[in-house]
Amino acid sequence: MKKILFLLLSFTLVGITSCSSDDDKADVNYVTAKFNGVETKFNIISVDKIDYDGYSDIIVTATTNNDPTKVITIASEYGVTGQNEIWGFDYETSDGYYVQDSDNFTSTLTTNSDGKYIGTFSGSLVDDSNGNVMVLTNGAFNIAY
């Protein structure tokens, strides 16, 4: 009887801890933004840390489950936080390749080390081939790598 009670208790505890762990993961590993008012959530994420002599860069590439033609790339120096520290941001779609308008793009990095990359961004993106402007609002990311 003690073995059966122990097994039931064990399975119950495993089930409870598994659920809470899944809930915690829903809060990380995403990039989300509104492009010309249309919200898109990117949840297939790749993070590369590139080491140079004296510093490192973080390069994030993200796409969506339902449309692999939409790709975001975010780049900044590793370990640096604060305002406007994202030095590279581009958005590729089947319709064009947009890069950040350096005069009208803002970002805030709140965490950028120890396997965590968290921040916000907004502004304008420009298609280099034709000059079309895309308005970017409510951009945010929370990535564990």
DSSP file (Angstrom, degrees, kcal/mol; ACC not computed):
  #  RESIDUE AA STRUCTURE BP1 BP2  ACC     N-H-->O    O-->H-N    N-H-->O    O-->H-N    TCO  KAPPA ALPHA  PHI   PSI    X-CA   Y-CA   Z-CA
    1    1 A M     >        0   0    0      0, 0.0     4,-2.3     0, 0.0     5,-0.2   0.000 360.0 360.0 360.0 -38.5    0.0    0.0    0.0
    2    2 A K  H  >  +     0   0    0      1,-0.2     4,-2.5     2,-0.2     5,-0.2   0.883 360.0  52.4 -64.1 -37.4    2.9    2.4    0.8
    3    3 A K  H  > S+     0   0    0      2,-0.2     4,-2.6     1,-0.2    -1,-0.2   0.911 109.7  48.2 -65.4 -41.4    4.4    1.8   -2.6
    4    4 A I  H  > S+     0   0    0      2,-0.2     4,-2.5     1,-0.2    -2,-0.2   0.925 113.2  47.5 -65.0 -44.3    1.1    2.6   -4.4
    5    5 A L  H  X S+     0   0    0     -4,-2.3     4,-2.3     1,-0.2    -2,-0.2   0.903 112.3  50.0 -62.5 -41.5    0.7    5.8   -2.4
    6    6 A F  H  X S+     0   0    0     -4,-2.5     4,-2.5     2,-0.2    -2,-0.2   0.919 111.1  48.9 -63.5 -43.6    4.3    6.7   -3.1
    7    7 A L  H  X S+     0   0    0     -4,-2.6     4,-2.7     2,-0.2     5,-0.2   0.916 111.5  49.1 -63.0 -44.0    3.8    6.2   -6.8
    8    8 A L  H  X S+     0   0    0     -4,-2.5     4,-2.1     1,-0.2    -1,-0.2   0.920 112.7  47.7 -61.7 -43.4    0.6    8.2   -6.9
    9    9 A L  H  X S+     0   0    0     -4,-2.3     4,-2.3     2,-0.2    -2,-0.2   0.900 111.7  50.9 -63.5 -41.4    2.3   11.0   -5.0
   10   10 A S  H  X S+     0   0    0     -4,-2.5     4,-2.4     2,-0.2    -2,-0.2   0.933 111.0  47.1 -62.3 -47.8    5.3   10.9   -7.4
   11   11 A F  H  X S+     0   0    0     -4,-2.7     4,-2.2     1,-0.2    -1,-0.2   0.876 111.4  52.1 -63.7 -36.8    3.2   11.0  -10.5
   12   12 A T  H  X S+     0   0    0     -4,-2.1     4,-2.2    -5,-0.2    -1,-0.2   0.929 110.9  46.8 -64.5 -45.3    1.2   13.9   -9.1
   13   13 A L  H  X S+     0   0    0     -4,-2.3     4,-2.5     2,-0.2     5,-0.2   0.896 111.4  50.9 -64.6 -40.9    4.3   15.9   -8.3
   14   14 A V  H  X S+     0   0    0     -4,-2.4     4,-2.1     1,-0.2    -1,-0.2   0.921 111.0  49.5 -62.4 -43.0    5.8   15.3  -11.7
   15   15 A G  H  X S+     0   0    0     -4,-2.2     4,-1.7     2,-0.2    -2,-0.2   0.893 111.8  48.0 -62.8 -41.1    2.6   16.4  -13.4
   16   16 A I  H  X S+     0   0    0     -4,-2.2     4,-1.8     1,-0.2    -2,-0.2   0.934 113.4  45.8 -67.6 -46.6    2.5   19.6  -11.3
   17   17 A T  H  X S+     0   0    0     -4,-2.5     4,-1.8     1,-0.2    -1,-0.2   0.845 109.7  55.7 -68.5 -31.9    6.1   20.6  -11.9
   18   18 A S  H  X S+     0   0    0     -4,-2.1     4,-1.9    -5,-0.2    -1,-0.2   0.912 107.1  49.7 -65.3 -41.5    5.8   19.9  -15.6
   19   19 A C  H  X S+     0   0    0     -4,-1.7     4,-2.0     1,-0.2    -2,-0.2   0.923 110.9  48.0 -64.2 -44.5    2.9   22.2  -16.0
   20   20 A S  H  X S+     0   0    0     -4,-1.8     4,-1.9     1,-0.2    -1,-0.2   0.872 109.5  53.8 -67.3 -34.5    4.6   25.1  -14.3
   21   21 A S  H  X S+     0   0    0     -4,-1.8     4,-1.6     2,-0.2    -1,-0.2   0.910 108.2  49.3 -65.4 -41.3    7.7   24.7  -16.3
   22   22 A D  H  X S+     0   0    0     -4,-1.9     4,-1.1     1,-0.2    -2,-0.2   0.894 109.2  52.9 -63.5 -40.4    5.7   24.9  -19.6
   23   23 A D  H  < S+     0   0    0     -4,-2.0     3,-0.5     1,-0.2     4,-0.4   0.894 107.0  52.2 -62.4 -40.0    4.0   28.0  -18.4
   24   24 A D  H >< S+     0   0    0     -4,-1.9     3,-1.3     1,-0.2    -1,-0.2   0.880 104.7  56.1 -64.1 -37.9    7.3   29.7  -17.6
   25   25 A K  H >< S+     0   0    0     -4,-1.6     3,-1.5     1,-0.3    -1,-0.2   0.760  93.8  68.3 -67.2 -24.7    8.7   28.9  -21.1
   26   26 A A  T 3< S+     0   0    0     -4,-1.1    -1,-0.3    -3,-0.5    -2,-0.2   0.722  93.9  59.6 -66.8 -19.3    5.7   30.7  -22.7
   27   27 A D  T <  S+     0   0    0     -3,-1.3     2,-0.3    -4,-0.4    -1,-0.3   0.507 106.7  49.9 -87.3  -5.0    7.2   34.0  -21.3
   28   28 A V  S <  S+     0   0    0     -3,-1.5   115,-0.2    -4,-0.2     3,-0.1  -0.795  81.9  48.4-129.7 171.8   10.5   33.6  -23.2
   29   29 A N  S    S+     0   0    0    113,-2.3     2,-0.3    -2,-0.3   114,-0.2   0.957  80.4 111.8  63.3  57.9   11.9   33.0  -26.6
   30   30 A Y  E     -A  142   0A   0    112,-1.3   112,-1.9    -3,-0.1     2,-0.4  -0.989  47.4-160.4-148.8 155.5    9.8   35.4  -28.7
   31   31 A V  E     +AB 141  42A   0     11,-2.0    11,-3.9    -2,-0.3     2,-0.3  -0.987  24.2 178.6-129.8 128.5   10.2   38.5  -30.8
   32   32 A T  E     +AB 140  41A   0    108,-2.9   108,-2.7    -2,-0.4     2,-0.3  -0.971   8.8 147.3-134.1 148.2    7.0   40.4  -31.4
   33   33 A A  E     - B   0  40A   0      7,-1.9     7,-2.9    -2,-0.3     2,-0.5  -0.977  42.4-112.6-167.1 161.9    6.1   43.7  -33.2
   34   34 A K  E     -AB 137  39A   0    103,-3.0   103,-2.3    -2,-0.3     2,-0.6  -0.939  24.9-162.2-104.7 124.6    3.5   45.4  -35.2
   35   35 A F  E >  S-AB 136  38A   0      3,-2.7     3,-1.7    -2,-0.5   101,-0.2  -0.931  80.9 -21.9-108.5 111.2    4.5   46.1  -38.8
   36   36 A N  T 3  S-     0   0    0     99,-3.3    -1,-0.2    -2,-0.6   100,-0.1   0.882 131.9 -48.9  51.1  40.5    2.2   48.8  -40.3
   37   37 A G  T 3  S+     0   0    0     98,-0.4     2,-0.6     1,-0.2    -1,-0.3   0.350 114.8 116.0  87.1  -5.2   -0.3   47.9  -37.6
   38   38 A V  E <   -B   35   0A   0     -3,-1.7    -3,-2.7     2,-0.0     2,-0.2  -0.873  60.8-136.6-102.7 118.6   -0.2   44.1  -38.1
   39   39 A E  E     -B   34   0A   0     -2,-0.6     2,-0.4    -5,-0.3    -5,-0.3  -0.520  23.1-177.2 -77.3 136.7    1.1   42.2  -35.1
   40   40 A T  E     -B   33   0A   0     -7,-2.9    -7,-1.9    -2,-0.2     2,-0.5  -1.000  12.7-156.2-133.4 134.9    3.6   39.4  -35.8
   41   41 A K  E     -B   32   0A   0     -2,-0.4     2,-0.5    -9,-0.2    -9,-0.2  -0.956   6.5-157.4-113.8 123.0    5.1   37.0  -33.3
   42   42 A F  E     +B   31   0A   0    -11,-3.9   -11,-2.0    -2,-0.5    22,-0.3  -0.862  22.6 161.5 -99.0 124.8    8.4   35.3  -34.2
   43   43 A N        +     0   0    0     20,-1.1     2,-0.7    -2,-0.5    21,-0.2   0.379  50.8  83.5-131.0   3.7    9.0   32.1  -32.2
   44   44 A I  E     +C   63   0A   0     19,-2.4    19,-2.1     2,-0.0     2,-0.4  -0.933  67.3 179.1-105.4 108.3   11.7   30.2  -34.1
   45   45 A I  E     -C   62   0A   0     -2,-0.7     2,-0.4    17,-0.2    17,-0.2  -0.911  24.0-172.9-125.7 135.8   14.8   31.9  -32.8
   46   46 A S  E     -C   61   0A   0     15,-2.8    15,-2.6    -2,-0.4     2,-0.5  -0.989   9.8-164.9-122.7 133.8   18.5   31.4  -33.4
   47   47 A V  E     -C   60   0A   0     -2,-0.4     2,-0.4    13,-0.2    13,-0.2  -0.978   4.5-174.2-123.4 128.8   21.1   33.3  -31.3
   48   48 A D  E     -C   59   0A   0     11,-2.5    11,-2.8    -2,-0.5     2,-0.6  -0.981  11.5-158.3-121.3 132.7   24.8   33.6  -32.3
   49   49 A K  E     -C   58   0A   0     -2,-0.4     2,-0.6     9,-0.2     9,-0.2  -0.953  14.0-163.1-106.8 118.3   27.5   35.1  -30.1
   50   50 A I  E     -C   57   0A   0      7,-2.6     7,-2.5    -2,-0.6     2,-0.4  -0.905   6.6-148.1-108.4 120.1   30.4   36.2  -32.3
   51   51 A D  E     +C   56   0A   0     -2,-0.6     5,-0.2     5,-0.2     2,-0.2  -0.715  20.1 173.1 -92.7 134.2   33.6   36.9  -30.5
   52   52 A Y        -     0   0    0      3,-3.1     2,-1.1    -2,-0.4     3,-0.3  -0.624  52.0 -64.5-121.1-177.0   36.1   39.5  -31.8
   53   53 A D  S    S-     0   0    0      1,-0.2     3,-0.1    -2,-0.2    -2,-0.0  -0.628 121.9  -7.8 -75.1 100.5   39.3   40.8  -30.3
   54   54 A G  S    S+     0   0    0     -2,-1.1     2,-0.3     1,-0.1    -1,-0.2   0.293 131.7  38.3  98.7  -9.9   38.1   42.6  -27.1
   55   55 A Y        -     0   0    0     -3,-0.3    -3,-3.1     2,-0.0     2,-0.3  -0.972  62.6-139.8-159.5 171.0   34.3   42.4  -27.6
   56   56 A S  E     -C   51   0A   0     22,-0.3    22,-2.8    -2,-0.3     2,-0.3  -0.961  10.3-143.8-136.2 153.6   31.5   40.1  -28.8
   57   57 A D  E     -CD  50  77A   0     -7,-2.5    -7,-2.6    -2,-0.3     2,-0.5  -0.883   8.2-141.7-114.8 150.9   28.3   40.7  -30.7
   58   58 A I  E     -CD  49  76A   0     18,-3.2    18,-1.9    -2,-0.3     2,-0.5  -0.960  16.7-171.2-108.6 127.9   24.9   39.0  -30.3
   59   59 A I  E     -CD  48  75A   0    -11,-2.8   -11,-2.5    -2,-0.5     2,-0.5  -0.977   2.3-168.6-122.2 117.3   23.0   38.3  -33.6
   60   60 A V  E     -CD  47  74A   0     14,-3.1    14,-2.4    -2,-0.5     2,-0.4  -0.906   3.6-172.6-107.3 130.4   19.4   37.1  -33.3
   61   61 A T  E     +CD  46  73A   0    -15,-2.6   -15,-2.8    -2,-0.5     2,-0.4  -0.992  13.0 176.8-120.6 128.7   17.6   35.6  -36.3
   62   62 A A  E     +CD  45  72A   0     10,-2.6    10,-2.7    -2,-0.4     2,-0.3  -0.980   9.5 169.4-137.2 145.2   13.9   34.9  -35.8
   63   63 A T  E     -CD  44  71A   0    -19,-2.1   -19,-2.4    -2,-0.4   -20,-1.1  -0.841  31.4-102.4-140.3 178.6   11.0   33.7  -38.0
   64   64 A T        -     0   0    0      3,-0.7   -22,-0.1     6,-0.6     6,-0.1  -0.716  17.3-127.5-107.7 157.0    7.4   32.5  -37.5
   65   65 A N  S    S+     0   0    0     -2,-0.3    -1,-0.1     1,-0.2   -23,-0.1   0.904 109.6  40.5 -61.9 -42.4    5.9   29.0  -37.5
   66   66 A N  S    S+     0   0    0      1,-0.2    -1,-0.2     2,-0.0     0, 0.0   0.577 123.9  30.7 -92.5 -10.3    3.3   30.0  -40.1
   67   67 A D    >   +     0   0    0      3,-0.1     3,-1.7    -3,-0.1    -3,-0.7  -0.653  54.4 179.9-149.8  89.8    5.3   32.1  -42.5
   68   68 A P  T 3  S+     0   0    0      0, 0.0    -1,-0.1     0, 0.0    -3,-0.1   0.536  77.5  75.2 -70.1  -4.2    9.0   31.4  -43.0
   69   69 A T  T 3  S+     0   0    0      1,-0.0     2,-0.7    -6,-0.0    -6,-0.0   0.641  80.3  80.8 -80.4 -12.7    9.4   34.2  -45.5
   70   70 A K    <   +     0   0    0     -3,-1.7    -6,-0.6    23,-0.1     2,-0.4  -0.848  62.6 169.9 -95.0 117.0    9.2   36.7  -42.6
   71   71 A V  E     -DE  63  92A   0     21,-2.6    21,-3.1    -2,-0.7     2,-0.4  -0.993  17.5-164.6-134.5 129.8   12.6   37.0  -41.0
   72   72 A I  E     -DE  62  91A   0    -10,-2.7   -10,-2.6    -2,-0.4     2,-0.4  -0.892   2.4-166.4-109.1 142.3   13.9   39.5  -38.4
   73   73 A T  E     -DE  61  90A   0     17,-2.3    17,-2.1    -2,-0.4     2,-0.4  -0.998   5.1-175.4-127.3 129.4   17.6   40.0  -37.5
   74   74 A I  E     -DE  60  89A   0    -14,-2.4   -14,-3.1    -2,-0.4     2,-0.4  -0.984   5.5-177.1-123.8 132.8   18.6   42.0  -34.4
   75   75 A A  E     +DE  59  88A   0     13,-2.8    13,-1.8    -2,-0.4    12,-1.3  -0.993  12.8 144.2-135.6 138.6   22.3   42.7  -33.6
   76   76 A S  E     -DE  58  86A   0    -18,-1.9   -18,-3.2    -2,-0.4     2,-0.3  -0.962  53.5 -78.9-156.6 169.7   24.0   44.5  -30.7
   77   77 A E  E >   -D   57   0A   0      8,-0.6     3,-1.4    -2,-0.3   -20,-0.3  -0.606  54.8-108.7 -75.9 134.7   27.2   44.3  -28.7
   78   78 A Y  T 3  S+     0   0    0    -22,-2.8   -22,-0.3    -2,-0.3    35,-0.1  -0.372  98.4  15.1 -64.3 136.4   27.1   41.5  -26.1
   79   79 A G  T 3  S+     0   0    0     33,-1.6     2,-0.5     1,-0.2    -1,-0.2   0.342  95.9 117.6  85.8  -6.5   26.9   42.6  -22.5
   80   80 A V    <   +     0   0    0     -3,-1.4     2,-0.3    31,-0.1    -1,-0.2  -0.817  38.2 177.5 -99.0 131.6   25.9   46.2  -23.3
   81   81 A T        +     0   0    0     -2,-0.5     2,-0.3    -3,-0.1    29,-0.2  -0.796  28.6  69.0-123.4 168.9   22.5   47.5  -22.2
   82   82 A G  E >  S-F  109   0A   0     27,-2.5    27,-2.5    -2,-0.3     3,-0.7  -0.758  80.6 -15.7 123.3-167.9   20.7   50.8  -22.4
   83   83 A Q  E 3  S-F  108   0A   0     -2,-0.3    25,-0.3     1,-0.2    23,-0.0  -0.510 118.3  -4.8 -78.3 137.4   19.1   53.1  -25.0
   84   84 A N  T 3  S+     0   0    0     23,-3.6    -1,-0.2    -2,-0.2    24,-0.1   0.810  80.7 136.7  54.6  40.5   19.7   52.6  -28.7
   85   85 A E    <   +     0   0    0     -3,-0.7     2,-0.8    22,-0.1    -8,-0.6   0.516  38.7 100.0 -93.1  -7.5   22.3   49.9  -28.4
   86   86 A I  E     +E   76   0A   0      1,-0.2   -10,-0.2   -10,-0.1     3,-0.1  -0.721  46.6 176.1 -77.6 112.6   20.8   47.8  -31.2
   87   87 A W  E     +     0   0A   0    -12,-1.3     2,-0.4    -2,-0.8   -11,-0.2   0.598  64.6  41.8 -95.5 -12.4   23.1   48.6  -34.1
   88   88 A G  E     +E   75   0A   0    -13,-1.8   -13,-2.8    11,-0.0     2,-0.3  -0.969  59.0 155.7-139.6 123.7   21.6   46.3  -36.6
   89   89 A F  E     +E   74   0A   0     -2,-0.4    11,-1.9   -15,-0.2     2,-0.3  -0.956   9.9 162.4-145.0 124.1   17.9   45.6  -37.3
   90   90 A D  E     -EG  73  99A   0    -17,-2.1   -17,-2.3    -2,-0.3     2,-0.4  -0.982  21.1-156.4-141.9 158.3   16.4   44.3  -40.5
   91   91 A Y  E     -EG  72  98A   0      7,-2.7     7,-3.0    -2,-0.3     2,-0.5  -0.983  10.1-165.2-136.7 118.2   13.1   42.6  -41.6
   92   92 A E  E     +EG  71  97A   0    -21,-3.1   -21,-2.6    -2,-0.4     2,-0.3  -0.903  15.1 163.6-109.9 131.9   12.9   40.5  -44.7
   93   93 A T  E >   - G   0  96A   0      3,-2.9     3,-0.6    -2,-0.5   -23,-0.1  -0.790  55.9 -96.6-130.8 176.5    9.5   39.5  -46.2
   94   94 A S  T 3  S+     0   0    0     -2,-0.3     3,-0.1     1,-0.2   -24,-0.1   0.698 125.2  52.8 -66.9 -16.8    8.5   38.2  -49.6
   95   95 A D  T 3  S-     0   0    0      1,-0.2     2,-0.3     0, 0.0    -1,-0.2   0.620 121.9 -40.1 -94.3 -15.3    7.8   41.8  -50.5
   96   96 A G  E <   -G   93   0A   0     -3,-0.6    -3,-2.9     2,-0.0     2,-0.5  -0.986  50.8 -92.8 171.7 177.1   11.1   43.4  -49.6
   97   97 A Y  E     -G   92   0A   0     -2,-0.3    31,-1.1    -5,-0.2     2,-0.4  -0.966  39.4-168.6-122.6 111.8   14.1   43.8  -47.4
   98   98 A Y  E     -GH  91 127A   0     -7,-3.0    -7,-2.7    -2,-0.5     2,-0.3  -0.830   4.1-169.8-108.6 137.9   13.7   46.6  -44.8
   99   99 A V  E     -GH  90 126A   0     27,-2.5    27,-3.0    -2,-0.4    -9,-0.2  -0.863  36.9 -84.6-121.3 158.4   16.5   48.0  -42.6
  100  100 A Q  E     - H   0 125A   0    -11,-1.9     2,-0.9    -2,-0.3    25,-0.2  -0.333  33.2-129.2 -63.2 138.8   16.3   50.3  -39.6
  101  101 A D  E >   -     0   0A   0     23,-2.6     3,-2.1     3,-0.3    23,-0.3  -0.813  18.4-152.9 -85.1 105.5   16.1   54.0  -40.3
  102  102 A S  E 3  S+     0   0A   0     -2,-0.9     3,-0.5     1,-0.3    -1,-0.2   0.742  92.1  53.3 -59.5 -23.9   18.9   55.2  -38.0
  103  103 A D  E 3  S+     0   0A   0      1,-0.2    -1,-0.3    -3,-0.1    -2,-0.0   0.654 120.2  31.6 -82.3 -15.4   17.2   58.6  -37.6
  104  104 A N  E <  S+     0   0A   0     -3,-2.1    20,-3.2    20,-0.2     2,-0.3  -0.358  94.5  97.0-141.4  56.3   13.9   57.1  -36.6
  105  105 A F  E     - H   0 123A   0     -3,-0.5     2,-0.3    18,-0.3    18,-0.2  -0.965  43.9-175.2-146.0 126.6   14.5   53.9  -34.7
  106  106 A T  E     + H   0 122A   0     16,-2.9    16,-2.1    -2,-0.3     2,-0.3  -0.922   4.7 173.9-123.9 150.5   14.7   53.5  -30.9
  107  107 A S  E     - H   0 121A   0     -2,-0.3   -23,-3.6    14,-0.2     2,-0.4  -0.986  17.1-157.6-149.5 156.8   15.6   50.5  -28.8
  108  108 A T  E     -FH  83 120A   0     12,-2.3    12,-2.2    -2,-0.3     2,-0.6  -0.970   5.6-161.8-137.7 122.3   16.2   49.6  -25.2
  109  109 A L  E     +FH  82 119A   0    -27,-2.5   -27,-2.5    -2,-0.4    10,-0.2  -0.922  14.7 170.5-101.7 118.7   18.2   46.6  -24.0
  110  110 A T  E    S+     0   0A   0      8,-2.1     2,-0.4    -2,-0.6     9,-0.2   0.744  71.5  23.1 -98.3 -28.1   17.4   45.7  -20.4
  111  111 A T  E     + H   0 118A   0      7,-1.7     7,-2.5   -31,-0.1    -1,-0.3  -0.996  58.2 156.2-140.5 132.8   19.3   42.4  -20.3
  112  112 A N  E     + H   0 117A   0     -2,-0.4   -33,-1.6     5,-0.2     2,-0.3  -0.260  51.2  55.9-155.3  56.9   22.1   41.3  -22.5
  113  113 A S  E >  S+ H   0 116A   0      3,-1.4     3,-1.5   -35,-0.1   -35,-0.0  -0.978  75.7  44.1-171.9 170.9   24.3   38.6  -20.9
  114  114 A D  T 3  S-     0   0    0     -2,-0.3     3,-0.1     1,-0.3    -1,-0.1   0.826 128.6 -50.4  51.9  39.8   24.4   35.2  -19.3
  115  115 A G  T 3  S+     0   0    0      1,-0.2    30,-2.4    30,-0.1     2,-0.4   0.642 116.1 106.6  79.5  14.5   22.1   33.6  -21.8
  116  116 A K  E <   +HI 113 144A   0     -3,-1.5    -3,-1.4    28,-0.2     2,-0.4  -0.991  39.3 178.8-130.7 137.5   19.3   36.3  -21.7
  117  117 A Y  E     +HI 112 143A   0     26,-2.4    26,-2.4    -2,-0.4     2,-0.4  -0.930  14.8 165.2-139.2 108.7   18.5   39.0  -24.2
  118  118 A I  E     +HI 111 142A   0     -7,-2.5    -8,-2.1    -2,-0.4    -7,-1.7  -0.983  13.6 113.8-132.8 134.9   15.6   41.2  -23.4
  119  119 A G  E     -HI 109 141A   0     22,-2.0    22,-2.3    -2,-0.4     2,-0.3  -0.987  43.6-113.7-175.6-175.5   14.5   44.5  -24.9
  120  120 A T  E     -HI 108 140A   0    -12,-2.2   -12,-2.3    -2,-0.3     2,-0.3  -0.910  23.5-179.5-135.6 161.8   12.1   46.7  -26.8
  121  121 A F  E     +HI 107 139A   0     18,-1.8    18,-1.6    -2,-0.3     2,-0.3  -0.987   7.2 160.7-159.3 156.1   12.2   48.6  -30.2
  122  122 A S  E     +H  106   0A   0    -16,-2.1   -16,-2.9    -2,-0.3     2,-0.3  -0.962  26.4  86.0-166.4 166.7   10.1   50.8  -32.5
  123  123 A G  E    S-HI 105 136A   0     13,-3.0    13,-3.4    -2,-0.3     2,-0.4  -0.979  70.3 -31.1 139.6-149.2   10.5   53.2  -35.3
  124  124 A S  E     - I   0 135A   0    -20,-3.2   -23,-2.6    -2,-0.3     2,-0.4  -0.874  38.1-160.7-115.0 144.3   10.8   53.2  -39.1
  125  125 A L  E     -HI 100 134A   0      9,-2.7     9,-3.0    -2,-0.4     2,-0.4  -0.950  12.2-153.2-118.1 143.8   12.2   50.6  -41.5
  126  126 A V  E     -HI  99 133A   0    -27,-3.0   -27,-2.5    -2,-0.4     2,-0.7  -0.961  15.1-132.1-123.4 134.0   13.2   51.5  -45.0
  127  127 A D  E >>  -H   98   0A   0      5,-2.8     4,-3.0    -2,-0.4     3,-0.7  -0.751  18.2-153.2 -80.4 114.4   13.3   49.2  -48.1
  128  128 A D  T 34 S+     0   0    0    -31,-1.1    -1,-0.2    -2,-0.7   -30,-0.1   0.782  88.2  57.0 -61.5 -28.3   16.7   50.0  -49.6
  129  129 A S  T 34 S+     0   0    0    -32,-0.3    -1,-0.2     1,-0.1   -31,-0.1   0.814 129.0   6.0 -77.4 -28.7   15.6   49.0  -53.1
  130  130 A N  T <4 S-     0   0    0     -3,-0.7    -2,-0.2     2,-0.1    -1,-0.1   0.452  92.9-115.0-135.7  -2.5   12.6   51.4  -53.4
  131  131 A G     <  +     0   0    0     -4,-3.0    -3,-0.1     1,-0.2    -2,-0.0   0.486  56.0 157.8  81.1   2.0   12.5   53.7  -50.4
  132  132 A N        -     0   0    0     -5,-0.2    -5,-2.8    -6,-0.1     2,-0.4  -0.338  32.8-139.6 -60.5 141.2    9.2   52.4  -49.0
  133  133 A V  E     - I   0 126A   0     -7,-0.2     2,-0.4   -35,-0.1    -7,-0.2  -0.876  13.3-163.6-109.1 136.3    8.8   53.0  -45.3
  134  134 A M  E     - I   0 125A   0     -9,-3.0    -9,-2.7    -2,-0.4     2,-0.5  -0.970  17.4-134.7-116.5 132.3    7.3   50.5  -42.8
  135  135 A V  E     - I   0 124A   0     -2,-0.4   -99,-3.3   -11,-0.2     2,-0.5  -0.756  18.7-162.1 -90.6 129.6    6.2   51.7  -39.4
  136  136 A L  E     +AI  35 123A   0    -13,-3.4   -13,-3.0    -2,-0.5     2,-0.3  -0.953  16.9 165.4-116.2 120.4    7.3   49.4  -36.6
  137  137 A T  E     +A   34   0A   0   -103,-2.3  -103,-3.0    -2,-0.5   -15,-0.1  -0.885  53.1  20.1-131.1 163.0    5.6   49.7  -33.2
  138  138 A N  E    S+     0   0A   0     -2,-0.3     2,-0.3  -105,-0.2   -16,-0.2   0.779  73.7 172.1  53.0  35.2    5.3   47.6  -29.9
  139  139 A G  E     + I   0 121A   0    -18,-1.6   -18,-1.8  -106,-0.1     2,-0.3  -0.577   3.6 156.6 -77.0 134.5    8.5   45.7  -30.6
  140  140 A A  E     -AI  32 120A   0   -108,-2.7  -108,-2.9    -2,-0.3     2,-0.3  -0.991  19.1-170.6-153.7 151.8    9.7   43.5  -27.8
  141  141 A F  E     -AI  31 119A   0    -22,-2.3   -22,-2.0    -2,-0.3     2,-0.3  -0.996  10.5-178.1-145.9 149.0   11.8   40.4  -27.3
  142  142 A N  E     +AI  30 118A   0   -112,-1.9  -113,-2.3    -2,-0.3  -112,-1.3  -0.858  22.1 173.9-145.7 103.8   12.6   38.0  -24.4
  143  143 A I  E     - I   0 117A   0    -26,-2.4   -26,-2.4    -2,-0.3     2,-0.5  -0.950  20.3-168.1-125.3 130.8   15.1   35.4  -25.4
  144  144 A A  E       I   0 116A   0     -2,-0.4   -28,-0.2   -28,-0.2   -29,-0.1  -0.976 360.0 360.0-111.8 128.0   16.8   32.7  -23.4
  145  145 A Y              0   0    0    -30,-2.4   -29,-0.2    -2,-0.5   -30,-0.1   0.351 360.0 360.0-134.0 360.0   19.7   31.0  -25.2
